[in-house]
């Protein structure tokens, strides 16, 4: 297991401590369980999984060099932040 630190609201922390106390389990155990369930649900509904990368044979010789291009070819590009000058002109 790996140790990590998270920041949560005090009310959530208090509720979490109360749940752990009533179930007679450590808070860390509840957090691990909740995170594992969350990740499992997200993985089931994930629209794009790259777990298939490097599975099978394509017959091409350049796949390793072009892997990102190939994987992201069908995805919409992320919005790029505008430079400060462009934002100022847009406000006018």
N, C-alpha and C positions, 0 to 999 in steps of 0.2 A: 504494500500500500504506500501511497505517496501522501505526504502531509501538504495541505494547502490552507490558505487563509481567504475568507470571504467577508464582505461587509454586508450586514443586514440591518434593517430598522429595529429599534429597540422593542417595538410591539411584537414584531415577528419573533425576535429572540425570546421574549417572555412567553409567547404562546408555544414556541418550540420546547422551551424548558418545561412548561406545564404538561405538554403531551408526553415528553420523555419521562417525566416523573410519574405520571399516571400509568404509563406502560412499563415502568421500572426498567428502562433501557437508557443507555447513554445518548445524549443529544447527537453525538457524531454518528451513531448507528442510524438514527432517524434521517439525518441529512444524507448519508450514503444511500439509504433505501430510496429516498425521494429523488435524488439525482439519478440513480440507476433507472427508476421508472420513467422519469422525464426523458432521458436519453433514448431508452427503448422505444417510447412513443414517437419521438422525433425521427428516429431511424426508420420506423415503419412508414412514415408519411413523407420522407425526404424526397423531393422531386428529382434530384440529381445526385446519384451516388457515383463516386469515382473508384469504388472498390474493384471494378472490372478492369481497371488499368493494368496492363501487362498480362492479361488473361487471354489465351488463345494466340493465334498467329494470323497476321494480316497479309503476309507475303510481301510487305514493303520493307525497305531497308532504312527508312528515315523516321520511323515512328518515335524512337527515343528522342531525337532532336526536335520533333514537332509535337510532342505529347500534349503540351498545353494548348497549342493551336487547335489540335484535333478535338480535345475534350471540350473546349469552350467555344467551338465554332457555332454551335446551335444556341448558345446562351446570349441573352441581351447584355450589352456592356454596362458596366456600372456608370452611374452619373459622375462625371468629372467635375470637381469644384472649379468655379469660375475664378479667374484672377480678380484681385480687388478692384482694378480699374473697370473691368466689365460689370461688376456688381454695382459700382457707383453710377455708371452710365445707365444701367437698367432701372435704377431708382428714379432717374430724372423724368 
